[in-house]
Amino acid sequence: MKLIIGLGNPGPNYAKTRHNFGFLVLDMLKNELGVSGDWQTNAKFDAEICDAEPAAGEKIILARPQTMMNLSGQAVKAIAGFYQIPARDIWVVHDDFDLPLGVLRLSQDSGSAGHKGVESVCNALGSKAFVRFRLGIRPVGQTFFSTFFKKLVSTNKFVLQKFSKAEQPIVEATAQKTVQAIKTALQAGTDKAKNQFNS
């Protein structure tokens, strides 16, 4: 059994923001896996969840925590504990400011690098053994200090901004690429997906 988590903030005010990239990918993955019906809110888990079972037959739990981003670990721990899913079978999809927009990076056994949602998951599980699908959100060809810092826009404010119209095609392509990477990892393992999709 696999638990695939998309990180983000709940509510319409945060929809389509950079910090909710994980939610976007989970929506696309849900459709790609042929899951019918809407997300089901589970108060016990404080998350929206749905079940999927691809042709390979392994059950998959898709989840979007309904806590705020910084408390994502609460939902992850609750779901993993209920289904008795070990950390290595938990895959977390999230935005990553350290990577430029358009870049996808799979990693495992790595620290949070300052991402509060990932840090919450690490702390809640007492482990960093979970797989991460890291989605770049930094503007292409720009750095935080040369652009946003000069405009006095903090990283915290930046991640809550919506993608620009010019960025939307890259966002869509990256989300589709991530869905394919997840499907490859499900079918052939994460090492295969890393070799094929890491950029």
N, C-alpha and C positions, 0 to 999 in steps of 0.2 A: 504494500500500500504506500502511496505517495501523498504527501500534503503539499500542495502548491499554493503559496500565499502571495497575493499582490498587495504591496503597501501603498497607503494613501491616507487622506483625511476624508471622513464621511461628510455628506451634505452637499447641496447644490452650490454653495459658495466656493467650494474647492474643486468642483468638477473642471476637468481639462487644464488643471495647473500642472507645473513641472513635477511637483511632489506627488502627483497622482498618476504618474506614468505606469506604475505597477497595476493600478486599477484598470487602466486602458488595455494593457496586455491581457489581463485575466478575462476581461469581457470578450476580447477577440479569441482567446484560447477556448473559452466556453463554447463559442459558436463553432470553432474549428473542430472541436471534439464531438460536435453534434449533440450537445446537452440541450434538451428542450426545456421550456419553462423559464421562469424568472429566478433570480437569486432568492434564497429563502433566509429570512432573518432568524437567527438563533440567539435568543437572549442569554442562554446559558454560556455560550461561547463569546458573546458580544461581537458577533461577526455575521456576515452574509456568506452562506455556503451553498454548494451544490456538489452532487456526486457525478463522476464520469467513469466510464469503463471502456477504454479503447479496445481494438481488436485483440491486442495482446492478452487482455483479460485481467490485468492488474487494476485494482480499484484505485481511483484517484479522488481526493477531496480537494476541491477548489475553494478558496476562502479569501474574503476581503474583510479585514478587521474593521469594526465600526467604532473603535476607540479613536482618539486622535493619534497621529503618527507616532508621537513619542511614547505611547503606551501600547504599541502594537504587540509587544511580547506577551501581554496578558492573554490576548485572544489565541495567539500561537500556542502558548503553553496549555491552555484549556482544551483546545482541539487535539493537540498531540497527546495529551494525557488521556483523554477520553478514548481515543482510537489506538492508544499505545504505539504511537509512531516514533521511532528513534530519530535523533537529530539529523543523521545522515540521509534520511528519507524525507526530509523537509527541504523544499526549494522555495526561496524567497526572491521575488521579482521587485526591484526597486530602482528609483532614480539615483543617479550618482553625479554629483557636481564635479568630481575629480576627472571625469571623462567628457570629451566634447560630444555634442549632439550628433547622433548617428552611429556612435560606437557602442557595441555590445561586448561585455566581458563576463565570462563565466569564471567563478572562483569558488573555493571551498576552504574551510579551516582558516579563514582570514578575519582580521579584526574589522571593526565597524568604520574605521577611518573618519570618525566624527559624525557619521549618519545616525541620528537619534533613534530612528525606527529600527535600524539594524542593531544598534546598541541595546535597545529594549529587548529584542529577540534573544540576543546573546545572554543578557542577564537573566531573563525569564527561564531560558532552557538550561542555563549553567554550562553552555557549550557554544562553540563557534563552528561545529562540524557540519552545519547545514550548507547546502549549495546556494550560491547567490547568482542571480542573473542581473547584472549591473547595467543600467541604461544611462548613457551619457546625456546630460542636459545642458552642459556649458556651451555657450554660443561658439560656433565653429570659428577658429582662428582668433579667438579672443581669450583673454584671461580675466579673472575676477578683479585683480588689482588694476589692470590697465583700463578697465571699462567701468564696472559697477562701483568699485571702491571710490573712484574719483567722483562719482555721482552720489556718494553717500548712501548707496543701496546695500544693505547687509545681505549676507547669504540667506538668512532666514526669510527676508522679504522676497528675495529673488526666487526662491523655490516655490513661493506661493503665487508667482505671476503666471499668467497663461502663456502658452506658446504663441509666438507671433504668426501671422498669416503666412509669411515666407517660410517659417519653420515647419508648418503643418505637413508638407510632403515628406520631409525627413522623419518626422515623428511617426507618420503612418508606415513608412518603409521599415523603420527600426522596430516598430511593434510587430509587424508581420514577420520580420526576420527573427525576432525573439520567440514568437509562436512556433516557427519552424525549428528553432534550436531546442525548444522544450520538447517538441514531438520527436526530434532526433534523439534527445537524451532518454526519453521514455522507451524508444525502440532499440537503441543501440548503446546506451550508456552515456554518462556525462563526459567521459574522456573523448569520445567520438564527437560529441557536440562542441567541446572546447576546440578541438583541432579544426573543425569545419567552420565555426562561427565566430570565434574570438577575433576581434579586430583591434 
